Structure formats: C-alpha cells, structure tokens
Amino acid sequence: MIAWWLRHDRRISDNSCWLFTLEEAAKTGEEVKVFFAWNRLHLATGIGGIPRMSALRIDWTQQDLQMMRTELAKHGLSLEETEGSALDWLRANRPSTLTYSFAVAHEERQDEDQLRPLVKRIQGFWTHSILEPDAIPGGFNQLPEVFTPFRHRIERENLRFKLPPLLVEPNVESPTSSSLAFPFEPGEASALARLISYMGNPEGAAEYKTRRNGLLGTEYSTKFSPWLASGALSPRRIWQACLNLEESLGGSPEVEWIRVELLWREYFQWVAYRAGSRLFIKKGFREQSPRAGFNARAFQRWVDGLTGDDFVNAGMRELAETGYSSNRARQNLASYLIHDLGIDWRYGAAYFEAQLLDYDPASNWANWAYLAGVGNDPRPVRRFNTIKQAQDYDANRAFRKAWLHES
Ligand SMILES: Cc1cc2nc3c(=O)[nH]c(=O)nc-3n(C[C@H](O)[C@H](O)[C@H](O)COP(=O)(O)OP(=O)(O)OC[C@H]3O[C@@H](n4cnc5c(N)ncnc54)[C@H](O)[C@@H]3O)c2cc1C
C-alpha cells in the first residue's frame, strides 16, 4: 500500500506529492491510503499553558479536510483522520511506500525523522515553498542573514513557472466585503476563486502596493495566507499569476510588490529550516536573551483587547473573533506586547500560533523574532509607535469603531 501523509499540502493542482502518489499507484497497482494526523500531543498546550490551536483554527482545519475529502472522493480515495501522530498511523498500517511534503520547522521535521526507520521507501516533496533548498541562488548554506540580499539574488534569477492545468474547478464566485477582512472558506476551490477575483479586480492586485496597509475589507491585500498555510494554494501559482498580470499591464510595481511579499515568506521558510529549534528560544539568533519577562495579567489584557491602547484593542478583538489580522495590525500588536508591555515575545507568538487561520510556523515565529530584535533584522529594535500608527492608518477610526463596536 502507498500512503500519502497529508500535511500542509492540501491541494490537488500543482502538487508533486499527489502526482507522484497517483503515478506510483498506477505503476505498481498498489492501493493508496491518504491520512491526516492531528497529533493531539503536539496540540495540547505550549508555553504559558497557551493552547496550540484555538477552536477557530481547529474548525477551519476540519472544514478544510472536509473539502479535501470531497476532492479525493472524485478519485475514488478516502481520507483518514487520526487523533494520534503519523508514527502511530504508520505502525498500525505499515505501508510499503510513504509520500509526504517536507516541512521546514523544527517540530515538523522531528516528526519526519521519527518515521524514517519505519517505512522501506519514503518519498518527500517541496510543495510549500517557491524553491527547493538546492535551488536557492548562492546555495542554501549561504542563505543571507537579512532579507534584502536574498530578495536581490532571487530577482536576478527571473523565476518563471510553467504550471500544470488546474485539476480543481474554482468556485464560481469569491466573496468581497468592505468591512470583514476574511469572509472566505477553506479549500482549493475557494483559494483559486480568490486568486482569480483578486488578480482580476482593478482595485485588487493592480493597486496592491498602494493599498496593502489597509485594515478593513477584503481588497486591501491578497488574503492568500490561510490557503498558503494549508497548502490549498501553491506559492508558485501565485508567483506566476503575478508575472502574467504584470506582463498584461506592461509592467506594474503594484503587482510586483506581491511577489516581494511572497519572497519574505520564502526567506522565512529557509530561515526556519536553517535555525531548527533556535527559532523558538527566547534569545533567538542572538548571544543574549532580551530582558523581557511575563506578566500574566498584562498578557491576558492584551489577549482580551483590554489594554490602554484602543488601536491595539481593536486589532486583538479582530484576531480573536475572526482568526485573521492584517500585516499592519500584526506588527502593532506584536510590537505593543514586546516593547510596551515588556513581555517575552514567545508568549505572543504562541497566542498567534493558536489563533491565526494562516498560522505558518516559519512566518509566525520568524516575524515575532524579527520584531523582538532576536531575528533576521539589521536594526536592533523595531518598535512601532501605536498611537502614531493609529493616526496614520486609522485616522477616521473606522477600524477601531468596527472592532470595538463603537457607534
Ligand atoms: C507578528 C507577525 C506574525 C505573523 N504570522 C504569520 C503567520 O503565522 N502566517 C503567515 O502566513 N504570515 C504571518 N505573518 C505575515 C503577514 O502578516 C501575513 O502573511 C499577511 O498579513 C497575510 O495577509 P495577506 O495574505 O493578505 O498578505 P499580503 O499582504 O497580501 O501578502 C501576500 C503574501 O505574502 C506573504 N507575506 C506578506 N508579508 C509577510 C511577512 N511579513 N512574512 C512572511 N510572509 C509574508 C504571505 O504569504 C501573504 O499571503 C505575520 C506577521 C507578523 C508581523
């Protein structure tokens, strides 16, 4: 039997792992089983007793698996979910071949290491990133310490992808909203519909760079992140969709900036891959830990959106109620916890991990480390003045009114 261990690669189109699994089954005549491991042990609680996954993120993931189950059924396959680990599942099922997508973060890689002795043939694939480690310009071992040289190296490569045709029909429509940032459903069909609608909207991708610091509604940024995190959307497909749009517009710095942001994601994937467990320790990549500690009451007030700062409070309430937060808000929420409340950044990162629908270990922990001054930032301190930020980005208080439910 061939087993596909479904992880953050929950799509059918542009998925080398899925294609290999199907081809192998056709060649050998073996049965295919697809499984997803919740690994409740990992999910119990993390630092400070913070749950690893909020009810919102569990619900989103369950719905996503349901969508995947529907797609797999079209190929005569079912999807097994196990409460335990992938290791438990393999011990019980003993496949001859195991296929899966590689992960970059420490814990997920430990999961992979555990499986190796158990299966005769293991085939891994890079489906979550634009590049594979061997294809990183200058070599993975020469990964720059900061983002800009990484970006320039990749830009010099003029990356283009010839993507295979879509194997899943996109939803007919993708919702838009002027108030809610993320009114979307999980799954590949919704992800593809959003890609098509955002790329085609003259006030969407074509104005991305200008509007990306917005706080309200669907169109100020791509909102691709939750689908990127689950794997419903391939970063290569987005990259190529941007290039196609740029070409049709005769060049567009607005659209090009989406690719710059995708490179931040890419950079942090490889930073996490190289860092291993160091990404999750207080001192990060520095010699000395920051002096921050933990104040349970102040932390809880931050979580509940009850600090003395109404801009931060609005952001925290949006995050708690929806599982989404804009990049502008995230930077302020994190900076406030680290620099205004003086709390150890890892507590904030752990809360975001639980809460964010788009939780991605590399993007989350590397962004937090960056803001805490222990990551890949040439500047020692990256503190946001949240009062000024509110004036600059929420001058009419629309964001605060919406999330503090002010009339
Ligand atoms: C403290 C903090 C925690 C974060 N945690 C996560 C996380 O767990 N998962 C996650 O996907 N992003 C995370 N981000 C990055 C960023 O905030 C989100 O990717 C972005 O807000 C998602 O909305 P969008 O898809 O509309 O982004 P857009 O502005 O449309 O950007 C397009 C894509 O580029 C990537 N991207 C943009 N900014 C960043 C960035 N700073 N770092 C890495 N990738 C980026 C994302 O994949 C995003 O979908 C975090 C940022 C901060 C400051």
The ligand as a Tripos MOL2 file, in Angstrom:
@<TRIPOS>MOLECULE
LIG
   53    58     1     0     0
SMALL
NO_CHARGES

@<TRIPOS>ATOM
      1 C1          3.9110   39.0830   14.2880 C.3       1 LIG1
      2 C2          3.5650   38.5370   12.9350 C.ar      1 LIG1
      3 C3          3.1440   37.2140   12.7990 C.ar      1 LIG1
      4 C4          2.8500   36.6960   11.5300 C.ar      1 LIG1
      5 N1          2.4230   35.3880   11.4260 N.ar      1 LIG1
      6 C5          2.1630   34.8720   10.1940 C.ar      1 LIG1
      7 C6          1.7350   33.5240   10.0470 C.ar      1 LIG1
      8 O1          1.6360   32.7470   11.0030 O.2       1 LIG1
      9 N2          1.4300   33.0870    8.7910 N.ar      1 LIG1
     10 C7          1.5590   33.8950    7.6870 C.ar      1 LIG1
     11 O2          1.2710   33.4550    6.5720 O.2       1 LIG1
     12 N3          2.0030   35.1540    7.8030 N.ar      1 LIG1
     13 C8          2.2950   35.6750    9.0050 C.ar      1 LIG1
     14 N4          2.7040   36.9800    9.1140 N.ar      1 LIG1
     15 C9          2.9880   37.7440    7.8840 C.3       1 LIG1
     16 C10         1.8390   38.6170    7.3400 C.3       1 LIG1
     17 O3          1.3180   39.4240    8.3460 O.3       1 LIG1
     18 C11         0.7180   37.7810    6.7240 C.3       1 LIG1
     19 O4          1.2580   36.8570    5.7990 O.3       1 LIG1
     20 C12        -0.2610   38.6650    5.9510 C.3       1 LIG1
     21 O5         -0.7970   39.6540    6.7950 O.3       1 LIG1
     22 C13        -1.3750   37.7880    5.4040 C.3       1 LIG1
     23 O6         -2.3350   38.5390    4.7170 O.3       1 LIG1
     24 P1         -2.3310   38.5590    3.1300 P.3       1 LIG1
     25 O7         -2.2910   37.1770    2.5890 O.co2     1 LIG1
     26 O8         -3.4440   39.4160    2.6820 O.co2     1 LIG1
     27 O9         -0.9280   39.2510    2.8390 O.3       1 LIG1
     28 P2         -0.4400   40.1010    1.5940 P.3       1 LIG1
     29 O10        -0.0590   41.4430    2.0750 O.co2     1 LIG1
     30 O11        -1.4020   40.0370    0.5020 O.co2     1 LIG1
     31 O12         0.9120   39.3710    1.1560 O.3       1 LIG1
     32 C14         0.9320   38.3200    0.1800 C.3       1 LIG1
     33 C15         1.5940   37.1090    0.7960 C.3       1 LIG1
     34 O13         2.9430   37.4160    1.1080 O.3       1 LIG1
     35 C16         3.3330   36.7420    2.3070 C.3       1 LIG1
     36 N5          3.7340   37.7170    3.3150 N.ar      1 LIG1
     37 C17         3.3770   39.0140    3.4110 C.ar      1 LIG1
     38 N6          4.0020   39.6090    4.4430 N.ar      1 LIG1
     39 C18         4.7610   38.6560    5.0230 C.ar      1 LIG1
     40 C19         5.6470   38.6400    6.1340 C.ar      1 LIG1
     41 N7          5.8900   39.7310    6.8780 N.pl3     1 LIG1
     42 N8          6.2380   37.4710    6.4670 N.ar      1 LIG1
     43 C20         6.0260   36.3450    5.7480 C.ar      1 LIG1
     44 N9          5.2100   36.3140    4.6730 N.ar      1 LIG1
     45 C21         4.5880   37.4460    4.3190 C.ar      1 LIG1
     46 C22         2.1270   35.9410    2.7660 C.3       1 LIG1
     47 O14         2.2520   34.6360    2.2920 O.3       1 LIG1
     48 C23         0.9660   36.6630    2.1020 C.3       1 LIG1
     49 O15        -0.1470   35.8330    1.8870 O.3       1 LIG1
     50 C24         2.9970   37.5250   10.3810 C.ar      1 LIG1
     51 C25         3.4150   38.8450   10.5320 C.ar      1 LIG1
     52 C26         3.6920   39.3530   11.7940 C.ar      1 LIG1
     53 C27         4.1370   40.7870   11.9110 C.3       1 LIG1
@<TRIPOS>BOND
     1     1     2 1
     2     2     3 ar
     3     2    52 ar
     4     3     4 ar
     5     4     5 ar
     6     4    50 ar
     7     5     6 ar
     8     6     7 ar
     9     6    13 1
    10     7     8 2
    11     7     9 ar
    12     9    10 ar
    13    10    11 2
    14    10    12 ar
    15    12    13 ar
    16    13    14 ar
    17    14    15 1
    18    14    50 ar
    19    15    16 1
    20    16    17 1
    21    16    18 1
    22    18    19 1
    23    18    20 1
    24    20    21 1
    25    20    22 1
    26    22    23 1
    27    23    24 1
    28    24    25 2
    29    24    26 1
    30    24    27 1
    31    27    28 1
    32    28    29 2
    33    28    30 1
    34    28    31 1
    35    31    32 1
    36    32    33 1
    37    33    34 1
    38    33    48 1
    39    34    35 1
    40    35    36 1
    41    35    46 1
    42    36    37 ar
    43    36    45 ar
    44    37    38 ar
    45    38    39 ar
    46    39    40 ar
    47    39    45 ar
    48    40    41 1
    49    40    42 ar
    50    42    43 ar
    51    43    44 ar
    52    44    45 ar
    53    46    47 1
    54    46    48 1
    55    48    49 1
    56    50    51 ar
    57    51    52 ar
    58    52    53 1
@<TRIPOS>SUBSTRUCTURE
     1 LIG1         1 GROUP 0 **** ****
